[in-house]
């Protein structure tokens, strides 16, 4: 089984600000589950609705240095 990991800033239905969310939300569904293990990683934003936060599986958290700040 091949593994595919999508990492994005947004995904429908969890959080959406633009067209990227539509693509990230729809594309993983196009793969045959018998041949591909597809997963999506998105940030757990504070503004995300509670009903969607409850559907997420927490694995870990980490920070990244971006320029002069740490996020």
CHARMM-style PDB file with segment names, atoms N, HN, CA, C and O in Angstrom:
ATOM      1  N   UNK     1       0.849  -1.185   0.000  1.00  0.00      PROA
ATOM      2  CA  UNK     1       0.000   0.000   0.000  1.00  0.00      PROA
ATOM      3  C   UNK     1       0.889   1.240   0.000  1.00  0.00      PROA
ATOM      4  O   UNK     1       1.815   1.348   0.804  1.00  0.00      PROA
ATOM      5  N   UNK     2       0.609   2.154  -0.885  1.00  0.00      PROA
ATOM      6  HN  UNK     2      -0.143   2.067  -1.538  1.00  0.00      PROA
ATOM      7  CA  UNK     2       1.364   3.406  -0.950  1.00  0.00      PROA
ATOM      8  C   UNK     2       0.763   4.416   0.018  1.00  0.00      PROA
ATOM      9  O   UNK     2      -0.450   4.459   0.228  1.00  0.00      PROA
ATOM     10  N   UNK     3       1.630   5.217   0.594  1.00  0.00      PROA
ATOM     11  HN  UNK     3       2.614   5.182   0.424  1.00  0.00      PROA
ATOM     12  CA  UNK     3       1.195   6.226   1.555  1.00  0.00      PROA
ATOM     13  C   UNK     3       1.344   7.611   0.952  1.00  0.00      PROA
ATOM     14  O   UNK     3       2.360   7.931   0.335  1.00  0.00      PROA
ATOM     15  N   UNK     4       0.308   8.432   1.141  1.00  0.00      PROA
ATOM     16  HN  UNK     4      -0.517   8.172   1.642  1.00  0.00      PROA
ATOM     17  CA  UNK     4       0.309   9.807   0.637  1.00  0.00      PROA
ATOM     18  C   UNK     4      -0.062  10.732   1.790  1.00  0.00      PROA
ATOM     19  O   UNK     4      -1.049  10.500   2.489  1.00  0.00      PROA
ATOM     20  N   UNK     5       0.727  11.771   1.980  1.00  0.00      PROA
ATOM     21  HN  UNK     5       1.528  11.960   1.412  1.00  0.00      PROA
ATOM     22  CA  UNK     5       0.468  12.740   3.035  1.00  0.00      PROA
ATOM     23  C   UNK     5       0.303  14.121   2.418  1.00  0.00      PROA
ATOM     24  O   UNK     5       1.198  14.621   1.736  1.00  0.00      PROA
ATOM     25  N   UNK     6      -0.844  14.726   2.665  1.00  0.00      PROA
ATOM     26  HN  UNK     6      -1.571  14.320   3.219  1.00  0.00      PROA
ATOM     27  CA  UNK     6      -1.094  16.101   2.242  1.00  0.00      PROA
ATOM     28  C   UNK     6      -0.903  16.997   3.462  1.00  0.00      PROA
ATOM     29  O   UNK     6      -1.475  16.731   4.519  1.00  0.00      PROA
ATOM     30  N   UNK     7      -0.115  18.040   3.326  1.00  0.00      PROA
ATOM     31  HN  UNK     7       0.349  18.255   2.467  1.00  0.00      PROA
ATOM     32  CA  UNK     7       0.093  19.019   4.397  1.00  0.00      PROA
ATOM     33  C   UNK     7      -0.337  20.368   3.848  1.00  0.00      PROA
ATOM     34  O   UNK     7       0.200  20.842   2.847  1.00  0.00      PROA
ATOM     35  N   UNK     8      -1.310  20.984   4.510  1.00  0.00      PROA
ATOM     36  HN  UNK     8      -1.747  20.599   5.323  1.00  0.00      PROA
ATOM     37  CA  UNK     8      -1.855  22.239   3.995  1.00  0.00      PROA
ATOM     38  C   UNK     8      -2.289  23.136   5.145  1.00  0.00      PROA
ATOM     39  O   UNK     8      -2.388  22.701   6.292  1.00  0.00      PROA
ATOM     40  N   UNK     9      -2.542  24.376   4.817  1.00  0.00      PROA
ATOM     41  HN  UNK     9      -2.461  24.730   3.885  1.00  0.00      PROA
ATOM     42  CA  UNK     9      -2.981  25.347   5.823  1.00  0.00      PROA
ATOM     43  C   UNK     9      -4.490  25.326   6.026  1.00  0.00      PROA
ATOM     44  O   UNK     9      -4.998  25.896   6.992  1.00  0.00      PROA
ATOM     45  N   UNK    10      -5.204  24.672   5.120  1.00  0.00      PROA
ATOM     46  HN  UNK    10      -4.791  24.209   4.335  1.00  0.00      PROA
ATOM     47  CA  UNK    10      -6.664  24.635   5.219  1.00  0.00      PROA
ATOM     48  C   UNK    10      -7.209  23.439   4.455  1.00  0.00      PROA
ATOM     49  O   UNK    10      -6.576  22.934   3.528  1.00  0.00      PROA
ATOM     50  N   UNK    11      -8.396  22.996   4.860  1.00  0.00      PROA
ATOM     51  HN  UNK    11      -8.910  23.406   5.613  1.00  0.00      PROA
ATOM     52  CA  UNK    11      -9.077  21.896   4.182  1.00  0.00      PROA
ATOM     53  C   UNK    11     -10.556  21.937   4.530  1.00  0.00      PROA
ATOM     54  O   UNK    11     -10.930  22.066   5.696  1.00  0.00      PROA
ATOM     55  N   UNK    12     -11.388  21.827   3.509  1.00  0.00      PROA
ATOM     56  HN  UNK    12     -11.084  21.722   2.562  1.00  0.00      PROA
ATOM     57  CA  UNK    12     -12.840  21.750   3.714  1.00  0.00      PROA
ATOM     58  C   UNK    12     -13.143  20.398   4.341  1.00  0.00      PROA
ATOM     59  O   UNK    12     -12.574  19.406   3.885  1.00  0.00      PROA
ATOM     60  N   UNK    13     -13.983  20.286   5.334  1.00  0.00      PROA
ATOM     61  HN  UNK    13     -14.445  21.092   5.704  1.00  0.00      PROA
ATOM     62  CA  UNK    13     -14.872  21.290   5.912  1.00  0.00      PROA
ATOM     63  C   UNK    13     -14.298  21.972   7.147  1.00  0.00      PROA
ATOM     64  O   UNK    13     -14.980  22.792   7.762  1.00  0.00      PROA
ATOM     65  N   UNK    14     -13.066  21.657   7.526  1.00  0.00      PROA
ATOM     66  HN  UNK    14     -12.512  20.991   7.026  1.00  0.00      PROA
ATOM     67  CA  UNK    14     -12.522  22.119   8.795  1.00  0.00      PROA
ATOM     68  C   UNK    14     -12.251  23.612   8.844  1.00  0.00      PROA
ATOM     69  O   UNK    14     -12.666  24.287   9.786  1.00  0.00      PROA
ATOM     70  N   UNK    15     -11.569  24.127   7.854  1.00  0.00      PROA
ATOM     71  HN  UNK    15     -11.232  23.578   7.089  1.00  0.00      PROA
ATOM     72  CA  UNK    15     -11.266  25.562   7.809  1.00  0.00      PROA
ATOM     73  C   UNK    15     -11.095  25.959   6.354  1.00  0.00      PROA
ATOM     74  O   UNK    15     -10.455  25.243   5.582  1.00  0.00      PROA
ATOM     75  N   UNK    16     -11.666  27.105   5.973  1.00  0.00      PROA
ATOM     76  HN  UNK    16     -12.186  27.686   6.599  1.00  0.00      PROA
ATOM     77  CA  UNK    16     -11.594  27.535   4.577  1.00  0.00      PROA
ATOM     78  C   UNK    16     -11.430  29.043   4.492  1.00  0.00      PROA
ATOM     79  O   UNK    16     -12.187  29.808   5.091  1.00  0.00      PROA
ATOM     80  N   UNK    17     -10.412  29.453   3.724  1.00  0.00      PROA
ATOM     81  HN  UNK    17      -9.797  28.832   3.237  1.00  0.00      PROA
ATOM     82  CA  UNK    17     -10.248  30.870   3.419  1.00  0.00      PROA
ATOM     83  C   UNK    17     -10.166  31.088   1.919  1.00  0.00      PROA
ATOM     84  O   UNK    17     -10.319  32.212   1.442  1.00  0.00      PROA
ATOM     85  N   UNK    18      -9.927  30.016   1.175  1.00  0.00      PROA
ATOM     86  HN  UNK    18      -9.803  29.103   1.562  1.00  0.00      PROA
ATOM     87  CA  UNK    18      -9.805  30.148  -0.280  1.00  0.00      PROA
ATOM     88  C   UNK    18      -9.947  28.809  -0.979  1.00  0.00      PROA
ATOM     89  O   UNK    18     -10.416  27.831  -0.397  1.00  0.00      PROA
ATOM     90  N   UNK    19      -9.530  28.782  -2.243  1.00  0.00      PROA
ATOM     91  HN  UNK    19      -9.149  29.577  -2.716  1.00  0.00      PROA
ATOM     92  CA  UNK    19      -9.694  27.597  -3.071  1.00  0.00      PROA
ATOM     93  C   UNK    19      -8.835  26.413  -2.665  1.00  0.00      PROA
ATOM     94  O   UNK    19      -9.175  25.270  -2.969  1.00  0.00      PROA
ATOM     95  N   UNK    20      -7.720  26.671  -1.977  1.00  0.00      PROA
ATOM     96  HN  UNK    20      -7.445  27.600  -1.730  1.00  0.00      PROA
ATOM     97  CA  UNK    20      -6.867  25.573  -1.533  1.00  0.00      PROA
ATOM     98  C   UNK    20      -7.644  24.593  -0.663  1.00  0.00      PROA
ATOM     99  O   UNK    20      -7.455  23.382  -0.776  1.00  0.00      PROA
ATOM    100  N   UNK    21      -8.509  25.099   0.198  1.00  0.00      PROA
ATOM    101  HN  UNK    21      -8.662  26.083   0.290  1.00  0.00      PROA
ATOM    102  CA  UNK    21      -9.294  24.246   1.089  1.00  0.00      PROA
ATOM    103  C   UNK    21     -10.167  23.280   0.304  1.00  0.00      PROA
ATOM    104  O   UNK    21     -10.329  22.126   0.701  1.00  0.00      PROA
ATOM    105  N   UNK    22     -10.730  23.739  -0.803  1.00  0.00      PROA
ATOM    106  HN  UNK    22     -10.598  24.677  -1.126  1.00  0.00      PROA
ATOM    107  CA  UNK    22     -11.564  22.876  -1.635  1.00  0.00      PROA
ATOM    108  C   UNK    22     -10.752  21.725  -2.215  1.00  0.00      PROA
ATOM    109  O   UNK    22     -11.197  20.577  -2.216  1.00  0.00      PROA
ATOM    110  N   UNK    23      -9.567  22.041  -2.706  1.00  0.00      PROA
ATOM    111  HN  UNK    23      -9.206  22.973  -2.706  1.00  0.00      PROA
ATOM    112  CA  UNK    23      -8.711  21.018  -3.316  1.00  0.00      PROA
ATOM    113  C   UNK    23      -8.237  20.013  -2.272  1.00  0.00      PROA
ATOM    114  O   UNK    23      -8.321  18.804  -2.487  1.00  0.00      PROA
ATOM    115  N   UNK    24      -7.742  20.509  -1.145  1.00  0.00      PROA
ATOM    116  HN  UNK    24      -7.674  21.491  -0.970  1.00  0.00      PROA
ATOM    117  CA  UNK    24      -7.223  19.626  -0.101  1.00  0.00      PROA
ATOM    118  C   UNK    24      -8.338  18.783   0.509  1.00  0.00      PROA
ATOM    119  O   UNK    24      -8.093  17.654   0.933  1.00  0.00      PROA
ATOM    120  N   UNK    25      -9.542  19.307   0.559  1.00  0.00      PROA
ATOM    121  HN  UNK    25      -9.741  20.225   0.215  1.00  0.00      PROA
ATOM    122  CA  UNK    25     -10.666  18.538   1.083  1.00  0.00      PROA
ATOM    123  C   UNK    25     -11.167  17.485   0.117  1.00  0.00      PROA
ATOM    124  O   UNK    25     -11.667  16.445   0.547  1.00  0.00      PROA
ATOM    125  N   UNK    26     -11.043  17.731  -1.186  1.00  0.00      PROA
ATOM    126  HN  UNK    26     -10.637  18.575  -1.535  1.00  0.00      PROA
ATOM    127  CA  UNK    26     -11.596  16.822  -2.192  1.00  0.00      PROA
ATOM    128  C   UNK    26     -10.588  15.815  -2.741  1.00  0.00      PROA
ATOM    129  O   UNK    26     -10.943  14.662  -2.984  1.00  0.00      PROA
ATOM    130  N   UNK    27      -9.361  16.226  -2.935  1.00  0.00      PROA
ATOM    131  HN  UNK    27      -9.073  17.163  -2.737  1.00  0.00      PROA
ATOM    132  CA  UNK    27      -8.373  15.372  -3.602  1.00  0.00      PROA
ATOM    133  C   UNK    27      -8.124  14.033  -2.899  1.00  0.00      PROA
ATOM    134  O   UNK    27      -8.059  13.011  -3.581  1.00  0.00      PROA
ATOM    135  N   UNK    28      -7.981  13.989  -1.580  1.00  0.00      PROA
ATOM    136  HN  UNK    28      -8.034  14.819  -1.025  1.00  0.00      PROA
ATOM    137  CA  UNK    28      -7.743  12.692  -0.932  1.00  0.00      PROA
ATOM    138  C   UNK    28      -8.852  11.667  -1.185  1.00  0.00      PROA
ATOM    139  O   UNK    28      -8.595  10.464  -1.162  1.00  0.00      PROA
ATOM    140  N   UNK    29     -10.053  12.120  -1.419  1.00  0.00      PROA
ATOM    141  HN  UNK    29     -10.262  13.098  -1.438  1.00  0.00      PROA
ATOM    142  CA  UNK    29     -11.179  11.214  -1.668  1.00  0.00      PROA
ATOM    143  C   UNK    29     -11.092  10.539  -3.029  1.00  0.00      PROA
ATOM    144  O   UNK    29     -11.795   9.560  -3.279  1.00  0.00      PROA
ATOM    145  N   UNK    30     -10.241  11.049  -3.907  1.00  0.00      PROA
ATOM    146  HN  UNK    30      -9.670  11.844  -3.704  1.00  0.00      PROA
ATOM    147  CA  UNK    30     -10.106  10.502  -5.261  1.00  0.00      PROA
ATOM    148  C   UNK    30      -9.245   9.247  -5.312  1.00  0.00      PROA
ATOM    149  O   UNK    30      -9.244   8.542  -6.321  1.00  0.00      PROA
ATOM    150  N   UNK    31      -8.525   8.963  -4.256  1.00  0.00      PROA
ATOM    151  HN  UNK    31      -8.526   9.536  -3.437  1.00  0.00      PROA
ATOM    152  CA  UNK    31      -7.632   7.806  -4.243  1.00  0.00      PROA
ATOM    153  C   UNK    31      -8.364   6.562  -3.753  1.00  0.00      PROA
ATOM    154  O   UNK    31      -9.187   6.641  -2.841  1.00  0.00      PROA
ATOM    155  N   UNK    32      -8.070   5.434  -4.346  1.00  0.00      PROA
ATOM    156  HN  UNK    32      -7.402   5.370  -5.087  1.00  0.00      PROA
ATOM    157  CA  UNK    32      -8.669   4.154  -3.964  1.00  0.00      PROA
ATOM    158  C   UNK    32      -8.091   3.716  -2.618  1.00  0.00      PROA
ATOM    159  O   UNK    32      -6.882   3.520  -2.496  1.00  0.00      PROA
ATOM    160  N   UNK    33      -8.944   3.565  -1.616  1.00  0.00      PROA
ATOM    161  HN  UNK    33      -9.926   3.724  -1.714  1.00  0.00      PROA
ATOM    162  CA  UNK    33      -8.498   3.213  -0.270  1.00  0.00      PROA
ATOM    163  C   UNK    33      -7.872   1.827  -0.199  1.00  0.00      PROA
ATOM    164  O   UNK    33      -7.178   1.512   0.767  1.00  0.00      PROA
ATOM    165  N   UNK    34      -8.106   1.003  -1.202  1.00  0.00      PROA
ATOM    166  HN  UNK    34      -8.670   1.259  -1.987  1.00  0.00      PROA
ATOM    167  CA  UNK    34      -7.502  -0.329  -1.223  1.00  0.00      PROA
ATOM    168  C   UNK    34      -6.019  -0.281  -1.593  1.00  0.00      PROA
ATOM    169  O   UNK    34      -5.271  -1.212  -1.294  1.00  0.00      PROA
ATOM    170  N   UNK    35      -5.600   0.793  -2.236  1.00  0.00      PROA
ATOM    171  HN  UNK    35      -6.207   1.549  -2.479  1.00  0.00      PROA
ATOM    172  CA  UNK    35      -4.226   0.901  -2.717  1.00  0.00      PROA
ATOM    173  C   UNK    35      -3.431   2.035  -2.081  1.00  0.00      PROA
ATOM    174  O   UNK    35      -2.202   2.043  -2.134  1.00  0.00      PROA
ATOM    175  N   UNK    36      -4.136   2.993  -1.477  1.00  0.00      PROA
ATOM    176  HN  UNK    36      -5.135   2.987  -1.434  1.00  0.00      PROA
ATOM    177  CA  UNK    36      -3.461   4.169  -0.941  1.00  0.00      PROA
ATOM    178  C   UNK    36      -3.920   4.468   0.483  1.00  0.00      PROA
ATOM    179  O   UNK    36      -5.113   4.429   0.787  1.00  0.00      PROA
ATOM    180  N   UNK    37      -2.960   4.766   1.342  1.00  0.00      PROA
ATOM    181  HN  UNK    37      -1.992   4.797   1.095  1.00  0.00      PROA
ATOM    182  CA  UNK    37      -3.235   5.255   2.691  1.00  0.00      PROA
ATOM    183  C   UNK    37      -3.023   6.764   2.628  1.00  0.00      PROA
ATOM    184  O   UNK    37      -1.886   7.235   2.646  1.00  0.00      PROA
ATOM    185  N   UNK    38      -4.111   7.520   2.554  1.00  0.00      PROA
ATOM    186  HN  UNK    38      -5.035   7.138   2.539  1.00  0.00      PROA
ATOM    187  CA  UNK    38      -4.042   8.968   2.359  1.00  0.00      PROA
ATOM    188  C   UNK    38      -4.387   9.672   3.672  1.00  0.00      PROA
ATOM    189  O   UNK    38      -5.396   9.368   4.309  1.00  0.00      PROA
ATOM    190  N   UNK    39      -3.535  10.612   4.060  1.00  0.00      PROA
ATOM    191  HN  UNK    39      -2.715  10.859   3.542  1.00  0.00      PROA
ATOM    192  CA  UNK    39      -3.766  11.384   5.283  1.00  0.00      PROA
ATOM    193  C   UNK    39      -3.555  12.862   5.006  1.00  0.00      PROA
ATOM    194  O   UNK    39      -2.830  13.243   4.086  1.00  0.00      PROA
ATOM    195  N   UNK    40      -4.203  13.689   5.821  1.00  0.00      PROA
ATOM    196  HN  UNK    40      -4.792  13.379   6.567  1.00  0.00      PROA
ATOM    197  CA  UNK    40      -4.113  15.138   5.657  1.00  0.00      PROA
ATOM    198  C   UNK    40      -3.716  15.745   7.000  1.00  0.00      PROA
ATOM    199  O   UNK    40      -4.270  15.391   8.041  1.00  0.00      PROA
ATOM    200  N   UNK    41      -2.759  16.653   6.963  1.00  0.00      PROA
ATOM    201  HN  UNK    41      -2.309  16.940   6.117  1.00  0.00      PROA
ATOM    202  CA  UNK    41      -2.353  17.388   8.163  1.00  0.00      PROA
ATOM    203  C   UNK    41      -2.696  18.859   7.954  1.00  0.00      PROA
ATOM    204  O   UNK    41      -2.315  19.466   6.953  1.00  0.00      PROA
ATOM    205  N   UNK    42      -3.427  19.421   8.924  1.00  0.00      PROA
ATOM    206  HN  UNK    42      -3.737  18.928   9.737  1.00  0.00      PROA
ATOM    207  CA  UNK    42      -3.737  20.850   8.911  1.00  0.00      PROA
ATOM    208  C   UNK    42      -3.536  21.391  10.324  1.00  0.00      PROA
ATOM    209  O   UNK    42      -3.595  20.627  11.287  1.00  0.00      PROA
ATOM    210  N   UNK    43      -3.299  22.685  10.462  1.00  0.00      PROA
ATOM    211  HN  UNK    43      -3.251  23.306   9.679  1.00  0.00      PROA
ATOM    212  CA  UNK    43      -3.185  23.276  11.801  1.00  0.00      PROA
ATOM    213  C   UNK    43      -4.534  23.240  12.522  1.00  0.00      PROA
ATOM    214  O   UNK    43      -5.592  23.272  11.893  1.00  0.00      PROA
ATOM    215  N   UNK    44      -4.475  23.172  13.832  1.00  0.00      PROA
ATOM    216  HN  UNK    44      -3.616  23.145  14.343  1.00  0.00      PROA
ATOM    217  CA  UNK    44      -5.695  23.226  14.644  1.00  0.00      PROA
ATOM    218  C   UNK    44      -5.896  24.679  15.066  1.00  0.00      PROA
ATOM    219  O   UNK    44      -5.468  25.101  16.140  1.00  0.00      PROA
ATOM    220  N   UNK    45      -6.556  25.426  14.194  1.00  0.00      PROA
ATOM    221  HN  UNK    45      -6.904  25.084  13.321  1.00  0.00      PROA
ATOM    222  CA  UNK    45      -6.773  26.851  14.440  1.00  0.00      PROA
ATOM    223  C   UNK    45      -7.779  27.069  15.566  1.00  0.00      PROA
ATOM    224  O   UNK    45      -8.724  26.297  15.725  1.00  0.00      PROA
ATOM    225  N   UNK    46      -7.566  28.123  16.339  1.00  0.00      PROA
ATOM    226  HN  UNK    46      -6.798  28.750  16.209  1.00  0.00      PROA
ATOM    227  CA  UNK    46      -8.490  28.457  17.427  1.00  0.00      PROA
ATOM    228  C   UNK    46      -9.879  28.806  16.896  1.00  0.00      PROA
ATOM    229  O   UNK    46     -10.877  28.567  17.576  1.00  0.00      PROA
ATOM    230  N   UNK    47      -9.955  29.368  15.690  1.00  0.00      PROA
ATOM    231  HN  UNK    47      -9.145  29.563  15.137  1.00  0.00      PROA
ATOM    232  CA  UNK    47     -11.240  29.800  15.137  1.00  0.00      PROA
ATOM    233  C   UNK    47     -12.031  28.651  14.501  1.00  0.00      PROA
ATOM    234  O   UNK    47     -13.141  28.861  14.014  1.00  0.00      PROA
ATOM    235  N   UNK    48     -11.471  27.452  14.503  1.00  0.00      PROA
ATOM    236  HN  UNK    48     -10.569  27.281  14.899  1.00  0.00      PROA
ATOM    237  CA  UNK    48     -12.160  26.299  13.926  1.00  0.00      PROA
ATOM    238  C   UNK    48     -13.358  25.914  14.807  1.00  0.00      PROA
ATOM    239  O   UNK    48     -13.259  25.936  16.034  1.00  0.00      PROA
ATOM    240  N   UNK    49     -14.473  25.567  14.187  1.00  0.00      PROA
ATOM    241  HN  UNK    49     -14.553  25.550  13.191  1.00  0.00      PROA
ATOM    242  CA  UNK    49     -15.663  25.182  14.940  1.00  0.00      PROA
ATOM    243  C   UNK    49     -15.377  23.947  15.795  1.00  0.00      PROA
ATOM    244  O   UNK    49     -14.650  23.045  15.378  1.00  0.00      PROA
ATOM    245  N   UNK    50     -15.957  23.919  16.990  1.00  0.00      PROA
ATOM    246  HN  UNK    50     -16.548  24.652  17.328  1.00  0.00      PROA
ATOM    247  CA  UNK    50     -15.740  22.808  17.920  1.00  0.00      PROA
ATOM    248  C   UNK    50     -16.140  21.465  17.319  1.00  0.00      PROA
ATOM    249  O   UNK    50     -15.469  20.459  17.551  1.00  0.00      PROA
ATOM    250  N   UNK    51     -17.221  21.438  16.554  1.00  0.00      PROA
ATOM    251  HN  UNK    51     -17.767  22.255  16.366  1.00  0.00      PROA
ATOM    252  CA  UNK    51     -17.663  20.170  15.963  1.00  0.00      PROA
ATOM    253  C   UNK    51     -16.593  19.584  15.045  1.00  0.00      PROA
ATOM    254  O   UNK    51     -16.484  18.365  14.920  1.00  0.00      PROA
ATOM    255  N   UNK    52     -15.808  20.443  14.405  1.00  0.00      PROA
ATOM    256  HN  UNK    52     -15.897  21.434  14.507  1.00  0.00      PROA
ATOM    257  CA  UNK    52     -14.737  19.965  13.532  1.00  0.00      PROA
ATOM    258  C   UNK    52     -13.487  19.617  14.329  1.00  0.00      PROA
ATOM    259  O   UNK    52     -12.785  18.662  13.999  1.00  0.00      PROA
ATOM    260  N   UNK    53     -13.209  20.384  15.370  1.00  0.00      PROA
ATOM    261  HN  UNK    53     -13.780  21.160  15.638  1.00  0.00      PROA
ATOM    262  CA  UNK    53     -12.049  20.070  16.208  1.00  0.00      PROA
ATOM    263  C   UNK    53     -12.186  18.674  16.802  1.00  0.00      PROA
ATOM    264  O   UNK    53     -11.193  17.962  16.951  1.00  0.00      PROA
ATOM    265  N   UNK    54     -13.395  18.284  17.138  1.00  0.00      PROA
ATOM    266  HN  UNK    54     -14.201  18.863  17.017  1.00  0.00      PROA
ATOM    267  CA  UNK    54     -13.632  16.977  17.740  1.00  0.00      PROA
ATOM    268  C   UNK    54     -13.407  15.832  16.758  1.00  0.00      PROA
ATOM    269  O   UNK    54     -13.234  14.690  17.185  1.00  0.00      PROA
ATOM    270  N   UNK    55     -13.405  16.104  15.463  1.00  0.00      PROA
ATOM    271  HN  UNK    55     -13.545  17.031  15.116  1.00  0.00      PROA
ATOM    272  CA  UNK    55     -13.176  15.070  14.451  1.00  0.00      PROA
ATOM    273  C   UNK    55     -11.690  14.842  14.187  1.00  0.00      PROA
ATOM    274  O   UNK    55     -11.313  13.854  13.555  1.00  0.00      PROA
ATOM    275  N   UNK    56     -10.849  15.754  14.669  1.00  0.00      PROA
ATOM    276  HN  UNK    56     -11.155  16.556  15.182  1.00  0.00      PROA
ATOM    277  CA  UNK    56      -9.419  15.654  14.413  1.00  0.00      PROA
ATOM    278  C   UNK    56      -8.749  14.716  15.404  1.00  0.00      PROA
ATOM    279  O   UNK    56      -9.164  14.615  16.559  1.00  0.00      PROA
ATOM    280  N   UNK    57      -7.718  14.038  14.948  1.00  0.00      PROA
ATOM    281  HN  UNK    57      -7.381  14.120  14.010  1.00  0.00      PROA
ATOM    282  CA  UNK    57      -6.936  13.175  15.817  1.00  0.00      PROA
ATOM    283  C   UNK    57      -5.630  13.884  16.143  1.00  0.00      PROA
ATOM    284  O   UNK    57      -4.820  14.144  15.253  1.00  0.00      PROA
ATOM    285  N   UNK    58      -5.427  14.193  17.410  1.00  0.00      PROA
ATOM    286  HN  UNK    58      -6.085  13.982  18.133  1.00  0.00      PROA
ATOM    287  CA  UNK    58      -4.200  14.868  17.837  1.00  0.00      PROA
ATOM    288  C   UNK    58      -3.064  13.860  17.856  1.00  0.00      PROA
ATOM    289  O   UNK    58      -3.187  12.784  18.441  1.00  0.00      PROA
ATOM    290  N   UNK    59      -1.965  14.211  17.217  1.00  0.00      PROA
ATOM    291  HN  UNK    59      -1.865  15.085  16.742  1.00  0.00      PROA
ATOM    292  CA  UNK    59      -0.796  13.336  17.215  1.00  0.00      PROA
ATOM    293  C   UNK    59       0.359  14.015  17.943  1.00  0.00      PROA
ATOM    294  O   UNK    59       0.953  13.423  18.844  1.00  0.00      PROA
ATOM    295  N   UNK    60       0.679  15.234  17.569  1.00  0.00      PROA
ATOM    296  HN  UNK    60       0.197  15.715  16.837  1.00  0.00      PROA
ATOM    297  CA  UNK    60       1.759  15.975  18.221  1.00  0.00      PROA
ATOM    298  C   UNK    60       1.652  17.452  17.857  1.00  0.00      PROA
ATOM    299  O   UNK    60       0.811  17.834  17.043  1.00  0.00      PROA
ATOM    300  N   UNK    61       2.478  18.257  18.440  1.00  0.00      PROA
ATOM    301  HN  UNK    61       3.161  17.947  19.101  1.00  0.00      PROA
ATOM    302  CA  UNK    61       2.574  19.660  18.041  1.00  0.00      PROA
ATOM    303  C   UNK    61       4.051  20.013  17.911  1.00  0.00      PROA
ATOM    304  O   UNK    61       4.912  19.362  18.502  1.00  0.00      PROA
ATOM    305  N   UNK    62       4.321  21.028  17.150  1.00  0.00      PROA
ATOM    306  HN  UNK    62       3.621  21.556  16.670  1.00  0.00      PROA
ATOM    307  CA  UNK    62       5.691  21.471  16.968  1.00  0.00      PROA
ATOM    308  C   UNK    62       5.691  22.932  16.570  1.00  0.00      PROA
ATOM    309  O   UNK    62       4.676  23.465  16.122  1.00  0.00      PROA
ATOM    310  N   UNK    63       6.818  23.567  16.734  1.00  0.00      PROA
ATOM    311  HN  UNK    63       7.642  23.134  17.099  1.00  0.00      PROA
ATOM    312  CA  UNK    63       6.989  24.962  16.367  1.00  0.00      PROA
ATOM    313  C   UNK    63       8.012  25.057  15.247  1.00  0.00      PROA
ATOM    314  O   UNK    63       8.915  24.227  15.135  1.00  0.00      PROA
ATOM    315  N   UNK    64       7.855  26.079  14.426  1.00  0.00      PROA
ATOM    316  HN  UNK    64       7.122  26.753  14.517  1.00  0.00      PROA
ATOM    317  CA  UNK    64       8.798  26.325  13.335  1.00  0.00      PROA
ATOM    318  C   UNK    64       9.303  27.751  13.433  1.00  0.00      PROA
ATOM    319  O   UNK    64       8.545  28.668  13.748  1.00  0.00      PROA
ATOM    320  N   UNK    65      10.581  27.933  13.162  1.00  0.00      PROA
ATOM    321  HN  UNK    65      11.196  27.187  12.906  1.00  0.00      PROA
ATOM    322  CA  UNK    65      11.148  29.272  13.080  1.00  0.00      PROA
ATOM    323  C   UNK    65      10.904  29.805  11.679  1.00  0.00      PROA
ATOM    324  O   UNK    65      11.359  29.228  10.691  1.00  0.00      PROA
ATOM    325  N   UNK    66      10.180  30.912  11.609  1.00  0.00      PROA
ATOM    326  HN  UNK    66       9.810  31.380  12.411  1.00  0.00      PROA
ATOM    327  CA  UNK    66       9.883  31.545  10.325  1.00  0.00      PROA
ATOM    328  C   UNK    66      10.401  32.973  10.408  1.00  0.00      PROA
ATOM    329  O   UNK    66       9.790  33.837  11.036  1.00  0.00      PROA
ATOM    330  N   UNK    67      11.527  33.202   9.768  1.00  0.00      PROA
ATOM    331  HN  UNK    67      12.024  32.500   9.257  1.00  0.00      PROA
ATOM    332  CA  UNK    67      12.144  34.518   9.856  1.00  0.00      PROA
ATOM    333  C   UNK    67      12.542  34.819  11.285  1.00  0.00      PROA
ATOM    334  O   UNK    67      13.312  34.073  11.889  1.00  0.00      PROA
ATOM    335  N   UNK    68      12.028  35.899  11.824  1.00  0.00      PROA
ATOM    336  HN  UNK    68      11.403  36.505  11.333  1.00  0.00      PROA
ATOM    337  CA  UNK    68      12.364  36.327  13.178  1.00  0.00      PROA
ATOM    338  C   UNK    68      11.404  35.779  14.233  1.00  0.00      PROA
ATOM    339  O   UNK    68      11.594  36.035  15.422  1.00  0.00      PROA
ATOM    340  N   UNK    69      10.407  35.053  13.833  1.00  0.00      PROA
ATOM    341  HN  UNK    69      10.253  34.845  12.867  1.00  0.00      PROA
ATOM    342  CA  UNK    69       9.415  34.584  14.808  1.00  0.00      PROA
ATOM    343  C   UNK    69       9.320  33.059  14.832  1.00  0.00      PROA
ATOM    344  O   UNK    69       9.783  32.370  13.922  1.00  0.00      PROA
ATOM    345  N   UNK    70       8.718  32.566  15.881  1.00  0.00      PROA
ATOM    346  HN  UNK    70       8.341  33.125  16.620  1.00  0.00      PROA
ATOM    347  CA  UNK    70       8.535  31.130  16.081  1.00  0.00      PROA
ATOM    348  C   UNK    70       7.039  30.847  16.087  1.00  0.00      PROA
ATOM    349  O   UNK    70       6.296  31.423  16.881  1.00  0.00      PROA
ATOM    350  N   UNK    71       6.603  29.966  15.206  1.00  0.00      PROA
ATOM    351  HN  UNK    71       7.207  29.498  14.561  1.00  0.00      PROA
ATOM    352  CA  UNK    71       5.168  29.660  15.111  1.00  0.00      PROA
ATOM    353  C   UNK    71       4.934  28.186  15.291  1.00  0.00      PROA
ATOM    354  OT1 UNK    71       3.791  27.732  15.243  1.00  0.00      PROA
TER     355      UNK     71
END
